[in-house]
Amino acid sequence: MENPARRVLGRGLFFAALGLILIYTLFPFYWAIVSSLKPNNELFDTPVAWWPKNLTLEHYKAVLSNDNFLKALLNSAIVSLSVVVLALAIGAVGAYALGRIQFRGRSVVLYLVLSMTMFPQIAVLGALFNIINNIGLYNKLPALVITYMIFTLPFTVWVLTNFFKAMPRELEEAAYVDGATPFQTFSVDHRIGSGGV
């Protein structure tokens, strides 16, 4: 039988390690927030002050009144939302085909998708820049959407393929019996898997 003192010590060490990991992970966020609330003359004080002596919002006012920052924030929101929507739409259809439809070469395609997630992105940036430049999208938002989607799509397909593989085949067979098309079956599988009716 396990010694109670040893069990308590083990749990104590586990929670101590967990606390250290949390501090290590969250401290940069804490320091960024504290630094943003300090006036300029307190930023480089020695010894270091762990909390501002005089709280200020001047940095936030300066940033939020800067038109360039607000435009960049809007552009980031547009690009990120577009990438998420397109990657999910294209990736879900591709993952459904790879996860539910049996065809020759499916494993090869899956491993090709997996290899693309491990491929160093910097290796394709030169060619990607030339393509974006040649099709006239340089310095435009669609160029960013295409670029991020190229790097996001393989991972999306890989993750969703395993999701669709885990879905019960009986759902699909019942949809086919009711006369559903493959696309209707895909939408039923997708809604049930996400908790819909």
C-alpha positions in Angstrom: 0.0 0.0 0.0 1.2 3.5 -0.9 2.6 5.6 1.9 0.3 8.7 2.6 3.2 11.0 3.3 4.8 10.0 -0.1 1.5 10.6 -1.9 1.2 14.1 -0.3 4.8 14.9 -1.2 4.2 13.8 -4.8 1.1 15.9 -5.0 2.9 18.9 -3.5 5.8 18.6 -6.0 3.3 18.3 -8.8 1.4 21.5 -7.8 4.7 23.3 -7.2 5.9 22.4 -10.7 2.5 23.4 -12.1 2.7 26.8 -10.3 6.2 27.4 -11.6 5.0 26.6 -15.2 2.0 29.0 -14.7 4.2 31.8 -13.5 6.7 31.2 -16.3 3.9 31.3 -18.9 1.8 34.1 -17.5 4.5 36.5 -16.3 5.2 38.0 -19.8 1.5 38.9 -20.1 1.5 40.4 -16.6 4.7 42.4 -17.3 3.3 43.7 -20.6 0.1 45.0 -18.9 2.1 46.5 -16.0 4.5 48.2 -18.4 1.6 49.6 -20.5 0.2 51.3 -17.3 3.5 52.9 -16.3 4.4 56.5 -17.4 7.5 56.7 -19.6 9.8 57.8 -16.8 9.0 54.7 -14.8 9.7 52.1 -17.5 13.4 51.8 -16.8 13.5 52.4 -13.1 16.0 50.5 -11.0 15.3 48.7 -8.8 12.4 47.3 -10.8 8.9 48.3 -9.6 6.6 45.3 -10.0 3.5 47.7 -10.0 3.3 51.2 -11.3 3.7 54.0 -8.8 1.5 56.3 -10.9 -1.1 54.5 -13.1 -1.6 56.1 -16.5 -3.6 55.3 -19.6 -1.5 57.6 -21.9 -0.1 54.7 -23.9 -3.6 53.4 -24.6 -4.8 56.8 -25.6 -1.8 57.3 -28.0 -2.4 53.9 -29.6 -6.2 54.2 -29.9 -5.9 57.7 -31.4 -3.4 56.5 -34.0 -5.3 56.0 -37.4 -2.5 53.7 -38.7 -2.9 51.4 -35.7 -6.7 51.3 -36.0 -6.4 50.6 -39.8 -3.9 47.8 -39.1 -6.2 46.4 -36.4 -9.1 46.3 -38.9 -7.0 44.7 -41.5 -5.9 42.0 -39.1 -9.5 41.3 -38.2 -10.5 41.0 -41.8 -7.6 38.8 -42.7 -8.0 36.5 -39.7 -11.7 36.1 -40.1 -11.4 35.4 -43.9 -8.7 32.8 -43.3 -10.7 31.0 -40.6 -13.9 30.9 -42.7 -12.1 29.9 -46.0 -9.8 27.3 -44.3 -12.8 25.7 -42.5 -15.0 25.7 -45.6 -12.3 24.2 -47.9 -10.7 22.1 -45.2 -14.0 20.5 -44.0 -15.0 19.4 -47.5 -11.5 18.0 -48.2 -11.4 16.3 -44.8 -14.8 14.8 -45.3 -13.6 13.2 -48.5 -10.4 11.9 -47.0 -12.1 10.7 -43.8 -15.3 9.1 -45.1 -14.9 8.2 -48.8 -12.8 5.2 -49.7 -10.6 5.7 -52.8 -7.3 4.5 -54.1 -4.4 6.6 -52.9 -6.1 8.1 -49.9 -3.3 7.3 -47.6 -0.8 8.9 -50.0 -2.9 12.1 -50.0 -3.1 12.0 -46.2 0.6 11.7 -45.7 1.2 14.4 -48.3 -1.1 16.7 -46.3 0.8 15.8 -43.1 4.2 16.4 -44.8 2.9 19.9 -45.8 2.3 20.8 -42.2 5.9 19.8 -41.4 7.4 21.6 -44.4 9.3 24.8 -43.4 7.3 27.8 -44.5 10.3 30.0 -45.1 11.3 27.6 -48.0 8.3 28.6 -50.1 8.2 32.3 -49.3 10.4 33.3 -52.3 8.2 31.5 -54.8 5.0 32.6 -53.0 6.2 36.3 -53.2 6.8 35.9 -57.0 3.3 34.4 -57.5 1.6 37.1 -55.4 3.5 39.8 -57.3 2.7 38.3 -60.7 -1.0 38.1 -60.2 -1.1 41.7 -59.0 -1.9 41.2 -55.3 1.2 42.7 -53.9 0.5 44.9 -50.8 -3.2 43.9 -50.8 -5.3 42.1 -48.2 -6.2 39.1 -50.5 -2.4 38.3 -50.7 -2.3 37.9 -46.9 -5.5 35.8 -46.9 -4.1 33.5 -49.6 -0.7 33.2 -47.8 -2.1 32.4 -44.4 -4.6 30.0 -45.8 -1.9 28.1 -47.7 -0.1 27.5 -44.4 -3.3 26.8 -42.4 -5.2 24.5 -44.7 -3.0 21.4 -44.4 -3.3 21.4 -40.6 -7.0 22.0 -40.8 -7.5 19.1 -43.2 -5.4 16.8 -41.1 -7.3 17.6 -37.9 -10.8 17.5 -39.4 -10.0 14.2 -41.2 -9.6 12.5 -37.9 -12.8 14.1 -36.7 -14.8 12.8 -39.6 -13.2 9.3 -39.3 -14.4 9.1 -35.7 -18.0 9.9 -36.7 -20.3 6.8 -36.6 -20.8 5.3 -40.1 -24.5 4.5 -39.2 -25.3 8.2 -39.5 -24.0 8.3 -43.0 -25.8 5.1 -44.0 -29.1 6.4 -42.5 -28.8 9.6 -44.5 -28.1 7.6 -47.7 -31.2 5.4 -47.0 -33.3 8.6 -46.7 -32.1 9.7 -50.1 -29.5 12.3 -49.1 -26.8 13.3 -51.6 -23.1 13.1 -50.5 -23.1 16.8 -49.8 -26.3 16.6 -47.7 -24.7 13.7 -45.8 -21.6 15.9 -45.2 -23.8 18.7 -43.8 -25.7 16.3 -41.5 -22.4 14.7 -40.2 -21.0 18.2 -39.7 -24.0 19.5 -37.7 -24.3 16.4 -35.5 -20.5 16.4 -34.8 -20.6 20.0 -33.8 -23.6 19.4 -31.4 -26.4 20.6 -33.8 -29.7 18.8 -34.5 
